[in-house]
Amino acid sequence: MLRIVGSLLIFILASFASPADLARAETAIVTHVEIHPPVDGKQSAVFDFTSAPDARLVVLRFPDRIALDLRDALPAGDPEWDGGEGLIESVRHGATGPDRYRYIFRPRTGVEARLDRIDAESGAGARYEIVFAEAAETVIAGEPRLSAQAGSEGKSARPASSEHAAASEHQFTVVIDPGHGGEDKGAVAKNGVMEKAVNLAAAKALRDALARQPGIRIVLTREEDVFVGLVERSEIARRENADLFISLHADSIRYDDLRGATIYTLSEKASDRLSLEIAANENAADRFGGADYAPDQPEIFDILADLTRRETVGYSEHFASALLERMRRSKIRLINNPKRSAGFMVLKSPDVPSVLIEMGFMSNASDAKLLADTKWRQEIMRTVADAIIGFYGLDRD
C-alpha cells in the first residue's frame, strides 16, 4: 500500500513537471514500462525515464530469472503488459533499498537477455530496452550495465582510458566480512586468542584462495584491526555490487563441549534456540561503536524490500546447501544440524546473497586450537573458495 501511494505521488510529479525539470532531479522516474508481444522468438521490455539511471542486469537462479537493478530510480506505475504466451511468464517489481529499485522477469524457458539504451521520443529523458531471446539456458548477453552518463546513441558511454574500461566490466564480486574488530574483540578463548584476529586471518586466507581463480573481484569489509558497524558491513556489499557476501565468525557459547562449524542464513525467526543465542551475540557488536552505530533502517524499507529479500534469501539457502556439502566432503567438523538460520543483522542486505560461517567455537579448547592454526584456517577457507567457484561456475571458460 505504501509503495502504491508513493507511486501515485511520483505520477503526479511526472504529470505536472516538465521533462527538463524532472531530468534535473537526482532520482530518475520510470514514467512508462511496456512489455511487447513476442516476435520471431524474441520479446522486449522498454523502459522510459525522466533521466538516465545506472542500470544492471543480473541472473537469479533457482528458479532462473532476469533482474534489472536501477539506482536512484522510482516508478510512476506498473508495467503495461497483456500477459500472453511469450517468453516472459511473469514480472514483479519493488524497492530494494533507499536508492535501488528492481524489476524481476521470470522466463518460461531459457533466455538470453541483452540491455541497451535506445533512442527516446522527442523531449523524453532516456529509454532502455531489454531484449529476451530464446536460449538453451538463461544468460546475459553483452555488457550487463548501463551508466547514467551513457550517450544517446544506444550504448553506454565508453571510458576514456583502458584502466576505466576494465573497471566498468562486471566481475563476479565476493565481499568477505571478518566479524568484529577494533574495540570489539568478539569471543576470547581461554588461551587468549581473540575472535577478531581469527576472523581477519581467515578472511585473508579466503581472499588468497579465491584470488587463484581469474575473474573474481574480492573486497574485505576490513583489512586491519578496526571497528566496522553491522549495517555498514552489508552496505559495503551493496555499494560494491557484490554477487555474494560471506561473514566469518568463531563464537563462544556456554556449552564448552560444543564444537564444529555452522552455516547460517537469514530468517526473522531463528531455526532453534542455539541460533537465536548466536545471533543475539553477533547483533550486539554495535554496542562498541556508540550511539552513532544504532540501527536506523526504517520499517518502510523492510516492507518495500520484502519481495526482493525473499528472493535473495532463497538463493542464499541454495548456496549454503552447496557449501555444506563441500565441507562434508572435505571432512570439516560440523555441529549437529549445521545449516541453520536466524536474524543476523549483517545478512539483511535485500539484494546480495549472504551467509555467515561460524568456523568453530572459541569456548571449546579443541576448536580454539584449530582456529589459531594457520594451516587449518587455510584448509577450511580453500574449501569455502572451492564451494563458491563450483556453485557459481566460475571455473568454466
C-alpha positions in Angstrom: 0.0 0.0 0.0 2.8 2.4 0.9 4.6 1.8 -2.4 1.3 2.4 -4.3 0.8 5.7 -2.5 4.4 6.7 -3.3 3.9 5.8 -6.9 0.8 8.0 -7.2 2.8 10.9 -5.8 5.5 10.3 -8.3 2.9 10.0 -11.1 1.5 13.4 -10.1 5.0 14.9 -10.2 5.6 13.4 -13.6 2.3 14.8 -14.9 2.8 18.4 -13.9 6.5 19.0 -14.1 8.3 19.4 -17.4 10.8 16.8 -18.6 13.6 19.2 -18.2 12.7 19.9 -14.6 12.5 16.2 -13.8 15.7 15.5 -15.6 17.5 17.8 -13.2 16.1 15.8 -10.2 18.5 13.4 -8.5 16.1 10.5 -8.8 15.1 9.2 -12.2 11.4 8.4 -12.6 10.3 5.4 -14.6 7.4 7.0 -16.5 6.4 4.0 -18.6 7.3 0.3 -18.9 5.9 -1.8 -21.7 6.5 -5.4 -22.4 5.9 -6.1 -26.1 4.4 -9.2 -27.6 7.0 -11.8 -28.8 8.2 -11.6 -32.4 10.4 -14.3 -34.1 11.4 -15.9 -30.9 12.2 -12.6 -29.1 10.4 -10.4 -26.7 11.3 -6.9 -25.4 10.7 -4.7 -22.4 11.0 -1.0 -22.9 11.6 1.5 -20.0 11.1 5.3 -20.3 12.8 7.5 -17.7 12.9 11.2 -16.9 16.7 10.9 -16.9 19.1 8.0 -17.4 19.8 6.0 -14.2 22.6 3.5 -13.6 21.2 0.0 -14.6 22.4 -3.5 -14.3 21.1 -6.9 -15.5 21.7 -9.9 -13.2 20.7 -13.5 -13.4 19.0 -15.0 -10.4 18.9 -18.8 -10.1 16.6 -21.4 -8.5 14.4 -20.6 -10.5 16.1 -18.8 -13.3 15.1 -15.1 -13.6 16.5 -11.9 -15.0 16.6 -8.9 -12.7 17.0 -5.2 -13.8 18.5 -3.2 -11.0 18.1 0.6 -11.1 20.0 3.0 -8.9 18.3 6.3 -7.9 15.1 5.4 -9.8 11.4 5.1 -8.8 8.4 4.0 -10.8 5.2 6.0 -11.7 3.1 2.9 -12.3 3.0 -0.7 -13.1 4.3 -2.3 -16.4 2.0 -2.3 -19.4 1.6 -5.9 -20.4 -1.1 -8.2 -21.6 0.5 -11.4 -20.1 0.2 -13.5 -23.2 2.1 -16.6 -24.1 5.5 -15.1 -24.8 9.0 -15.8 -23.3 8.1 -13.9 -20.1 5.9 -15.7 -17.7 5.7 -13.0 -15.0 7.2 -9.7 -13.9 7.5 -8.3 -10.4 9.0 -5.1 -9.1 9.8 -3.4 -5.8 12.2 -1.3 -3.9 15.3 -3.0 -2.6 16.7 -0.1 -0.6 16.6 3.7 -0.2 18.2 4.2 -3.7 17.5 1.0 -5.5 14.6 -0.5 -7.5 14.4 -3.9 -9.1 12.3 -5.5 -11.9 12.3 -9.3 -11.9 11.4 -11.1 -15.1 10.7 -14.8 -14.9 11.0 -16.6 -18.3 9.1 -19.6 -19.3 12.3 -21.2 -20.6 15.9 -20.4 -21.1 16.5 -16.8 -22.4 19.4 -14.7 -23.4 18.8 -11.1 -22.1 20.5 -8.0 -23.6 20.3 -4.5 -22.1 20.7 -1.4 -24.4 19.9 2.3 -24.4 17.8 3.2 -27.5 16.5 6.4 -29.0 13.8 8.1 -26.8 10.9 10.0 -28.1 11.4 13.7 -28.8 11.6 15.6 -25.5 11.8 12.4 -23.4 14.6 11.7 -20.9 16.0 8.3 -21.7 14.8 4.9 -22.9 16.3 1.5 -22.1 15.4 -1.8 -23.7 15.8 -5.4 -22.6 15.6 -7.9 -25.4 14.9 -11.5 -24.4 15.8 -14.2 -27.0 15.2 -18.0 -26.7 18.3 -19.8 -25.5 19.4 -23.2 -24.0 20.0 -21.5 -20.6 19.3 -18.2 -19.0 22.3 -15.9 -19.5 23.1 -12.2 -20.1 24.5 -11.2 -23.5 26.8 -8.2 -24.0 27.6 -5.6 -21.4 25.2 -6.0 -18.4 25.4 -2.4 -17.2 24.3 1.0 -18.5 25.6 4.2 -16.9 23.7 7.3 -16.1 26.4 9.1 -18.2 25.6 6.9 -21.3 25.3 8.8 -24.6 22.1 8.8 -26.6 23.4 6.5 -29.3 22.2 3.4 -27.6 25.3 2.1 -25.8 27.0 3.0 -22.6 29.4 5.9 -22.8 32.9 4.4 -23.2 35.5 5.3 -20.6 38.4 7.4 -21.9 41.2 5.0 -20.6 41.7 1.3 -20.7 42.0 1.3 -16.9 38.5 2.8 -16.7 37.2 0.3 -19.3 38.5 -2.6 -17.2 36.8 -1.1 -14.1 33.5 -0.8 -16.0 33.3 -4.5 -16.8 31.4 -6.5 -14.2 33.5 -9.1 -12.4 32.0 -11.6 -10.1 32.4 -9.9 -6.7 32.7 -11.6 -3.3 32.7 -9.4 -0.2 34.3 -11.1 2.7 33.4 -9.8 6.2 35.8 -10.6 9.1 33.5 -10.3 12.1 34.2 -7.9 15.0 37.4 -5.7 15.1 38.8 -2.7 16.9 37.3 -2.3 20.4 35.0 -5.3 19.6 37.2 -8.3 20.4 34.5 -10.8 19.8 34.9 -14.1 21.7 38.1 -14.7 23.5 39.5 -18.2 24.1 41.0 -19.4 27.4 44.4 -19.3 25.7 43.9 -15.6 25.0 43.3 -15.9 21.2 40.7 -13.3 20.1 38.0 -14.0 17.6 38.5 -10.7 15.8 42.1 -11.8 14.9 41.0 -15.3 13.8 38.2 -13.8 11.6 40.6 -11.4 9.9 43.2 -14.1 9.3 40.6 -16.4 7.9 39.2 -13.6 5.6 42.7 -13.0 4.2 43.1 -16.8 3.6 39.8 -16.9 1.8 40.8 -13.9 -0.3 44.1 -15.6 -1.3 42.3 -18.9 -2.1 39.7 -17.0 -4.4 42.5 -14.9 -6.0 43.9 -18.1 -7.6 40.8 -18.2 -9.8 40.9 -15.5 -12.6 37.9 -13.2 -12.9 36.9 -12.9 -9.3 36.9 -9.5 -7.6 37.4 -9.7 -3.8 36.6 -7.0 -1.3 37.1 -7.2 2.5 34.9 -5.1 4.8 38.0 -4.5 6.9 41.7 -5.3 6.3 43.0 -4.4 9.6 42.0 -4.3 13.3 39.3 -1.6 13.1 35.7 -1.4 14.2 33.0 -1.6 11.4 29.3 -1.3 12.2 26.9 -4.1 11.3 24.8 -2.1 8.9 27.9 -0.7 7.2 29.2 -4.2 6.6 26.2 -5.1 4.5 26.2 -1.7 2.9 29.7 -2.3 1.7 28.5 -5.4 -0.1 25.7 -3.4 -1.8 27.9 -0.5 -2.8 30.4 -2.9 -4.3 27.5 -4.6 -6.3 28.5 -7.9 -4.6 27.3 -11.2 -6.0 28.0 -12.9 -2.7 28.6 -11.8 0.9 30.5 -14.1 3.3 30.7 -13.2 7.0 33.3 -15.1 9.1 33.0 -15.7 12.8 34.1 -18.0 15.6 31.7 -17.5 18.5 31.7 -18.5 22.2 28.9 -20.4 23.9 28.1 -21.5 27.4 28.4 -25.2 26.3 32.1 -25.8 26.3 31.7 -29.2 24.8 30.0 -27.8 21.6 32.4 -27.7 18.7 32.4 -27.6 14.8 31.4 -25.3 12.0 27.9 -23.9 11.3 26.5 -22.2 8.2 23.8 -19.6 8.8 21.3 -17.8 6.5 18.9 -15.1 7.3 15.4 -15.7 8.8 13.3 -13.4 11.0 12.6 -16.4 13.3 15.6 -18.4 14.5 15.6 -22.1 13.5 16.5 -23.1 17.1 17.5 -21.8 20.5 21.2 -22.0 19.8 20.9 -20.0 16.6 18.9 -17.4 18.5 21.6 -17.1 21.1 24.4 -16.9 18.5 22.5 -14.2 16.5 21.9 -12.2 19.7 25.7 -12.3 20.5 26.6 -11.1 17.0 23.9 -8.5 16.7 25.2 -6.9 20.0 28.5 -5.9 18.3 27.4 -2.4 17.6 27.4 -1.5 21.3 31.2 -1.0 20.9 30.6 1.7 18.3 28.4 4.0 20.5 25.2 5.8 19.6 26.3 6.5 16.0 26.0 2.8 15.2 22.5 2.3 16.4 20.3 0.6 13.7 18.4 3.3 11.8 16.7 1.4 8.9 13.1 2.5 8.9 10.3 -0.1 8.8 9.1 1.2 5.4 12.4 -0.1 4.0 11.7 -3.5 5.3 8.2 -3.6 3.8 9.3 -2.4 0.4 12.3 -4.7 0.3 10.5 -7.8 1.4 9.9 -9.1 -2.1 13.5 -9.0 -3.2 14.8 -10.1 0.2 12.7 -13.3 -0.1 14.2 -14.0 -3.5 17.7 -13.3 -2.1 17.3 -15.5 0.9 16.2 -18.4 -1.3 19.4 -18.0 -3.3 21.5 -17.8 -0.1 19.9 -21.1 1.1 20.9 -22.9 -2.1 24.5 -21.7 -1.8 24.6 -22.6 1.9 23.5 -26.2 1.0 26.2 -26.4 -1.7 28.8 -25.1 0.8 27.6 -27.6 3.4 28.0 -30.5 1.0 31.5 -29.3 0.1 32.5 -29.0 3.7 31.3 -32.5 4.4 33.3 -33.9 1.5 36.3 -32.1 2.9 35.7 -33.8 6.3 35.5 -30.5 8.1 34.0 -31.0 11.6 30.4 -29.7 11.8 27.9 -29.4 14.6 24.7 -31.4 14.5 22.3 -29.8 12.0 25.0 -27.5 10.7 22.8 -25.5 8.4 20.7 -23.0 10.5 19.1 -19.6 10.3 18.5 -16.6 12.4 18.0 -12.8 12.2 21.7 -11.8 11.8 21.9 -8.1 11.0 24.9 -8.4 8.7 22.8 -10.8 6.5 20.0 -8.3 5.9 21.1 -6.8 2.6 17.9 -7.3 0.5 19.7 -7.9 -2.8 23.0 -9.6 -2.0 23.0 -13.4 -1.3 24.6 -13.7 2.1 25.8 -16.4 4.5 27.5 -16.3 7.9 30.0 -19.1 8.7 30.8 -19.9 12.3 34.1 -21.7 11.8 34.0 -23.2 15.3 33.7 -22.2 18.9 36.3 -20.3 20.9 34.7 -21.7 24.0 35.8 -25.2 23.1 39.5 -25.9 23.7 39.9 -28.2 20.6 38.2 -25.7 18.3 40.2 -22.8 19.7 43.4 -24.6 19.0 42.3 -25.3 15.4 41.1 -21.7 14.9 44.5 -20.4 15.9 46.3 -22.7 13.4 47.2 -21.1 10.2 47.3 -24.3 8.2 43.8 -25.3 9.4 42.4 -21.9 8.5 43.8 -22.1 5.0 42.3 -25.6 4.5 38.8 -24.6 5.6 39.0 -21.4 3.5 40.1 -23.3 0.5 37.0 -25.4 0.9 34.9 -22.3 1.1 36.6 -20.9 -2.0 36.1 -24.2 -3.9 32.4 -24.1 -3.0 32.0 -20.6 -4.3 33.8 -21.3 -7.5 31.9 -24.5 -8.1 28.5 -23.3 -7.2 28.7 -20.2 -9.5 30.5 -22.0 -12.3 33.5 -19.6 -12.1 35.9 -22.3 -13.3 34.1 -22.6 -16.7 35.6 -21.0 -19.7 
